[in-house]
Amino acid sequence: MKKFTLLMILCTVISTVSAFAQELTNLSFLQGGGYTLIFRHSTAPGGAPPSGSGNDVASTTDSLWWMRCDPNTSRQLSAQGRNEAMNIGRTFKRLNIKISRIASSEFCRCYETAALMNTGLPITLSQGLTMTLYNDDLRRRTIDSLASPMPPQGTNSVLATHGIAFSDTLYNRIASLFWSDAAIYRNRQNARPEFVGFIRAATWNQQAVGIARQDEAPVSEITVAPNPASEMLSLRTPEKYKVRIINQLGQVLVDDDTLKDSRSLNIEDWTRGAYTVIFSNSKRTVSQRFVKN
């Protein structure tokens, strides 16, 4: 029994060392494209606001509770999490890592992670990336379908999901991901992808430092008001920005390249819930949220 216990401990140590040995810090290989980056969503601590970002309160699947950006029913990204997601996008930009397709779990915290990467691409919501609401086989088949086909030359694919445990030995590394970590797979023609290693949240944050410093300029002049809003929404900026507004389903409702000074939007017919507003220009990217009553 003692020998068995020692063997189990040894296997655990070897496994842990092996996992850390597969950490990737030089990201230049992604510039050539041909990889699928599977992220666990950014930081979303449980607990009541302001210390936490809500709790998952499962009810009937008919309620679609997991798709609502409501901390009363599901965990949301914290301020730290939103910054982590933006840092991933900043790193893509800084290192010229091209992304050609992006898919997300149906959970709000996942699609907001994908949205805040600010790739400018439409986000495909996928049941197969959605935590434990659907079966393991669907998750495996979904990731195979997204990660096996070769992306366009020189580009990569991004999937935003959860730290899900898989029975499939190829994808079981995803279960070890922490917030904003990514498991990297090399796409192969007519074959399942090959696991390459992990890129941890600290690496994405560190690589984004050069751009993030530019974001330290005051952004208090950027306003989204009123909040909550029911009929009209006012956007104000001190200089020219591109603005994108994303709903609870990850759909882009507004995509304006020329916003400067102010703009009013009639949102009377929009669905009730939380929306993400992303302002971006060559100097900074800023994320704000508002609630439609």
C-alpha positions as CSV (number, residue, x, y, z in Angstrom):
1,M,0.0,0.0,0.0
2,K,2.9,2.3,0.9
3,K,4.6,1.5,-2.4
4,F,1.3,2.3,-4.3
5,T,1.0,5.6,-2.4
6,L,4.6,6.6,-3.2
7,L,4.1,5.7,-6.8
8,M,1.0,7.9,-7.0
9,I,2.8,10.8,-5.5
10,L,5.7,10.4,-7.9
11,C,3.3,10.3,-10.9
12,T,1.7,13.5,-9.7
13,V,5.0,15.3,-9.3
14,I,6.2,14.1,-12.7
15,S,2.9,15.2,-14.2
16,T,3.1,18.7,-12.6
17,V,6.8,19.1,-13.7
18,S,5.8,18.0,-17.2
19,A,3.0,20.5,-17.4
20,F,5.2,23.4,-16.3
21,A,7.8,22.3,-18.8
22,Q,5.3,22.9,-21.5
23,E,4.8,26.5,-20.6
24,L,5.4,28.8,-23.6
25,T,6.8,32.4,-23.1
26,N,8.2,33.2,-26.5
27,L,5.0,33.7,-28.6
28,S,6.6,34.5,-31.9
29,F,5.7,31.0,-33.3
30,L,2.1,32.2,-33.4
31,Q,3.0,34.8,-36.0
32,G,3.2,32.0,-38.6
33,G,-0.4,30.9,-37.9
34,G,-1.8,27.4,-38.0
35,Y,-2.7,27.1,-34.3
36,T,-5.8,27.0,-32.1
37,L,-5.7,28.9,-28.8
38,I,-8.2,27.5,-26.3
39,F,-8.6,30.0,-23.4
40,R,-10.3,29.7,-20.1
41,H,-12.3,32.8,-19.6
42,S,-10.6,35.7,-17.7
43,T,-10.9,36.3,-14.0
44,A,-14.5,36.0,-12.7
45,P,-14.4,35.4,-8.9
46,G,-17.5,34.1,-7.2
47,G,-19.3,35.9,-4.4
48,A,-21.5,38.9,-4.1
49,P,-20.3,42.2,-5.6
50,P,-18.2,44.2,-5.0
51,S,-15.7,41.6,-3.8
52,G,-17.0,39.0,-6.2
53,S,-18.7,39.0,-9.6
54,G,-21.8,37.0,-8.8
55,N,-22.6,33.3,-8.6
56,D,-23.9,30.6,-10.9
57,V,-27.4,30.0,-9.9
58,A,-28.7,27.1,-12.0
59,S,-32.4,27.0,-12.8
60,T,-34.2,25.5,-15.7
61,T,-32.4,25.5,-19.0
62,D,-35.5,27.3,-20.5
63,S,-34.4,30.4,-18.5
64,L,-31.1,30.6,-20.4
65,W,-29.6,31.8,-17.0
66,W,-26.0,31.2,-18.1
67,M,-26.3,33.5,-21.1
68,R,-27.5,36.5,-19.1
69,C,-25.0,39.1,-18.0
70,D,-26.6,39.2,-14.6
71,P,-24.5,38.7,-11.5
72,N,-27.7,37.5,-9.7
73,T,-27.7,34.4,-11.9
74,S,-24.2,33.8,-13.2
75,R,-20.6,34.9,-12.5
76,Q,-19.3,37.8,-14.6
77,L,-15.8,39.1,-15.4
78,S,-14.3,41.3,-12.7
79,A,-12.5,44.6,-13.5
80,Q,-9.3,42.6,-13.4
81,G,-10.7,40.0,-15.7
82,R,-11.8,42.6,-18.3
83,N,-8.3,44.0,-18.2
84,E,-6.7,40.5,-18.7
85,A,-8.9,39.9,-21.8
86,M,-7.9,43.3,-23.2
87,N,-4.2,42.4,-22.6
88,I,-4.6,39.3,-24.7
89,G,-5.9,41.4,-27.5
90,R,-3.1,43.9,-27.0
91,T,-0.6,41.1,-27.2
92,F,-2.1,39.9,-30.5
93,K,-1.7,43.4,-31.9
94,R,1.7,44.1,-30.5
95,L,3.2,40.8,-31.8
96,N,1.2,40.8,-35.0
97,I,-0.5,37.5,-34.2
98,K,-3.4,37.3,-36.7
99,I,-6.7,35.7,-35.7
100,S,-9.2,34.7,-38.4
101,R,-11.9,33.0,-36.3
102,I,-13.2,33.2,-32.8
103,A,-15.8,31.1,-30.9
104,S,-17.0,31.2,-27.4
105,S,-19.0,29.3,-24.8
106,E,-22.6,30.7,-24.3
107,F,-21.7,32.0,-20.8
108,C,-21.5,35.8,-20.6
109,R,-18.0,35.7,-19.0
110,C,-16.7,33.7,-21.9
111,Y,-18.1,35.8,-24.8
112,E,-17.1,39.0,-23.0
113,T,-13.5,37.6,-22.7
114,A,-13.6,37.0,-26.5
115,A,-15.2,40.4,-27.2
116,L,-12.6,42.3,-25.1
117,M,-9.8,40.8,-27.1
118,N,-11.0,43.3,-29.7
119,T,-10.2,41.2,-32.8
120,G,-13.0,42.9,-34.8
121,L,-14.3,39.4,-35.7
122,P,-17.8,38.1,-35.2
123,I,-18.0,35.7,-32.2
124,T,-19.6,32.3,-32.8
125,L,-21.4,31.1,-29.7
126,S,-21.1,27.3,-29.4
127,Q,-22.9,24.9,-27.1
128,G,-19.9,22.6,-27.3
129,L,-17.8,25.1,-25.5
130,T,-20.4,25.7,-22.8
131,M,-19.2,24.1,-19.5
132,T,-21.2,21.2,-18.2
133,L,-24.7,22.0,-19.6
134,Y,-24.1,19.7,-22.5
135,N,-22.4,16.3,-22.8
136,D,-18.7,15.5,-23.0
137,D,-19.0,14.0,-26.5
138,L,-20.5,17.2,-27.9
139,R,-17.6,19.2,-26.4
140,R,-15.0,16.9,-27.9
141,R,-16.7,16.9,-31.4
142,T,-17.1,20.7,-31.3
143,I,-13.5,21.4,-30.5
144,D,-12.4,18.9,-33.1
145,S,-14.5,20.7,-35.7
146,L,-13.1,24.0,-34.7
147,A,-9.5,23.0,-34.1
148,S,-8.9,20.4,-36.8
149,P,-9.5,22.4,-40.0
150,M,-6.5,24.6,-41.0
151,P,-7.2,28.3,-40.6
152,P,-6.4,30.6,-43.5
153,Q,-2.6,30.9,-44.0
154,G,-0.8,32.9,-41.4
155,T,-3.7,33.1,-39.0
156,N,-4.9,31.3,-35.9
157,S,-8.2,30.4,-34.2
158,V,-9.3,31.4,-30.7
159,L,-11.8,29.5,-28.5
160,A,-13.0,30.9,-25.2
161,T,-14.3,28.3,-22.8
162,H,-14.1,27.0,-19.2
163,G,-11.7,24.8,-17.2
164,I,-13.7,21.8,-18.3
165,A,-12.6,18.2,-17.4
166,F,-12.5,16.0,-20.5
167,S,-12.4,12.2,-20.7
168,D,-10.7,12.8,-24.1
169,T,-6.9,12.6,-23.5
170,L,-6.2,15.2,-26.2
171,Y,-8.2,17.9,-24.6
172,N,-7.9,17.0,-20.9
173,R,-5.2,19.7,-20.5
174,I,-8.0,22.3,-20.7
175,A,-9.1,21.2,-17.2
176,S,-5.8,22.5,-15.8
177,L,-6.2,26.1,-17.1
178,F,-6.5,29.0,-14.8
179,W,-8.3,32.2,-15.7
180,S,-6.9,33.8,-18.9
181,D,-4.6,30.8,-19.5
182,A,-4.6,29.2,-23.0
183,A,-3.8,25.6,-24.2
184,I,-2.2,25.8,-27.6
185,Y,-2.8,23.2,-30.3
186,R,-1.2,22.9,-33.7
187,N,-3.7,22.4,-36.5
188,R,-3.1,19.4,-38.8
189,Q,-4.6,18.8,-42.1
190,N,-7.0,15.8,-42.0
191,A,-6.0,14.9,-38.5
192,R,-6.8,15.9,-34.9
193,P,-4.7,18.8,-33.6
194,E,-1.5,18.3,-31.7
195,F,-1.0,19.7,-28.2
196,V,1.9,22.2,-28.0
197,G,1.9,23.7,-24.6
198,F,0.4,26.4,-22.3
199,I,0.5,30.2,-22.4
200,R,-0.3,31.5,-18.9
201,A,-2.1,34.7,-18.0
202,A,1.1,36.2,-16.7
203,T,2.7,35.9,-20.1
204,W,-0.2,37.6,-21.9
205,N,-0.1,40.5,-19.3
206,Q,3.6,40.9,-19.5
207,Q,3.7,40.9,-23.3
208,A,1.0,43.6,-23.3
209,V,2.9,46.0,-21.0
210,G,4.2,48.2,-23.9
211,I,0.7,48.9,-25.1
212,A,-1.0,48.9,-21.7
213,R,1.1,51.8,-20.6
214,Q,-0.5,53.9,-23.3
215,D,-3.8,53.1,-21.8
216,E,-2.9,54.8,-18.5
217,A,-4.0,58.2,-19.8
218,P,-7.2,59.4,-18.1
219,V,-10.3,58.1,-19.8
220,S,-12.9,59.7,-17.5
221,E,-14.0,61.8,-20.4
222,I,-15.4,58.7,-22.1
223,T,-19.0,58.3,-20.8
224,V,-21.9,55.9,-21.5
225,A,-25.0,57.3,-19.9
226,P,-27.5,57.0,-18.4
227,N,-26.7,53.7,-16.8
228,P,-29.1,51.9,-16.5
229,A,-30.8,53.2,-19.7
230,S,-34.3,52.5,-21.1
231,E,-34.8,54.5,-24.2
232,M,-31.8,56.7,-25.2
233,L,-28.1,56.1,-24.7
234,S,-25.5,58.8,-25.0
235,L,-21.9,58.0,-25.9
236,R,-19.3,60.8,-25.4
237,T,-15.6,60.7,-26.2
238,P,-12.8,63.4,-26.2
239,E,-11.3,62.2,-29.5
240,K,-12.0,59.8,-32.3
241,Y,-12.7,56.2,-31.4
242,K,-14.1,53.1,-32.9
243,V,-17.0,51.9,-30.9
244,R,-18.5,48.4,-30.7
245,I,-21.6,47.5,-28.6
246,I,-22.0,43.8,-28.0
247,N,-25.2,42.2,-26.6
248,Q,-25.7,39.2,-24.2
249,L,-25.4,36.7,-27.1
250,G,-22.0,38.1,-28.3
251,Q,-23.6,39.8,-31.3
252,V,-22.3,43.2,-32.4
253,L,-25.2,45.7,-32.5
254,V,-23.1,48.8,-33.2
255,D,-19.9,49.0,-35.1
256,D,-18.9,52.7,-35.7
257,D,-15.4,53.7,-36.9
258,T,-16.1,57.4,-36.7
259,L,-17.3,58.2,-33.2
260,K,-16.1,61.6,-32.0
261,D,-17.6,64.0,-29.4
262,S,-21.0,62.4,-28.9
263,R,-23.7,60.2,-30.3
264,S,-27.2,59.3,-29.2
265,L,-28.7,55.8,-29.7
266,N,-32.3,54.8,-29.5
267,I,-32.2,51.5,-27.5
268,E,-35.9,51.3,-26.7
269,D,-36.4,48.1,-28.7
270,W,-33.2,46.4,-27.3
271,T,-33.6,43.3,-25.1
272,R,-33.2,44.0,-21.4
273,G,-29.8,43.0,-20.0
274,A,-26.2,44.0,-19.8
275,Y,-24.2,45.2,-22.8
276,T,-20.5,45.7,-23.4
277,V,-19.2,48.8,-25.0
278,I,-15.6,48.8,-26.4
279,F,-13.9,52.0,-27.4
280,S,-10.6,51.7,-29.3
281,N,-8.1,53.8,-31.2
282,S,-4.4,53.8,-31.8
283,K,-3.7,55.0,-28.2
284,R,-6.0,52.8,-26.0
285,T,-8.8,50.4,-25.7
286,V,-11.5,51.0,-23.0
287,S,-14.3,48.8,-22.0
288,Q,-17.5,49.9,-20.3
289,R,-20.8,48.2,-19.5
290,F,-24.4,49.4,-19.2
291,V,-27.7,47.8,-18.4
292,K,-30.8,48.1,-20.5
293,N,-33.9,48.3,-18.4
